[in-house]
Amino acid sequence: MKKLFKLLLARRLAGTPLGLAALAAGWLLARRKRRRRAYEAERESAHVGRRSRTARGGPRASARR
């Protein structure tokens, strides 16, 4: 039902120049939001189960030995 409402609203807005500009702006903002969420999820999954370098002392601590 929600998809149908979005489709009908988009068809209505696409008929006017101002509505078309609003659809384009909304599409760009949604695209940025999706890309940011995907990047954060990928970054979070890469760090699961790993300890940070500072927890082990980092590269400088090994250089001092």
C-alpha positions in Angstrom: 0.0 0.0 0.0 2.9 2.3 0.9 4.6 1.6 -2.5 1.3 2.4 -4.3 0.9 5.7 -2.5 4.5 6.6 -3.3 4.0 5.7 -7.0 0.8 7.8 -7.2 2.4 10.8 -5.5 5.5 10.6 -7.7 3.3 10.5 -10.9 1.4 13.5 -9.7 4.5 15.5 -8.8 6.3 14.6 -12.0 3.6 16.5 -13.9 4.8 19.9 -12.7 8.3 21.5 -13.0 8.4 22.3 -9.3 7.3 18.8 -8.4 9.9 17.3 -10.6 12.6 19.3 -8.9 11.2 18.2 -5.5 11.4 14.6 -6.6 14.9 15.0 -7.8 16.0 16.5 -4.5 14.3 13.8 -2.5 15.9 11.1 -4.7 19.4 12.6 -4.2 19.0 12.9 -0.5 17.7 9.3 -0.2 20.6 8.1 -2.3 23.1 9.8 -0.1 21.4 8.3 3.0 21.5 4.8 1.6 25.1 5.0 0.6 26.1 6.4 4.0 24.2 3.6 5.8 25.8 0.9 3.5 29.3 2.4 4.2 28.7 2.4 8.0 27.4 -1.1 8.0 30.4 -2.3 5.9 32.8 -0.5 8.2 31.1 -1.9 11.3 31.2 -5.5 10.0 34.9 -5.2 9.2 35.7 -4.3 12.8 33.7 -7.0 14.5 35.9 -9.3 16.5 39.1 -7.2 16.0 41.0 -5.3 18.6 42.2 -1.9 17.7 45.9 -1.2 17.2 46.0 1.1 20.2 44.8 -1.7 22.4 47.9 -3.7 21.5 50.2 -0.8 21.8 50.3 0.2 18.1 53.3 0.3 15.7 55.3 2.7 17.9 55.4 0.3 20.8 57.0 -2.4 18.7 59.5 0.0 17.2 60.8 0.9 20.7 61.8 -2.7 21.5 
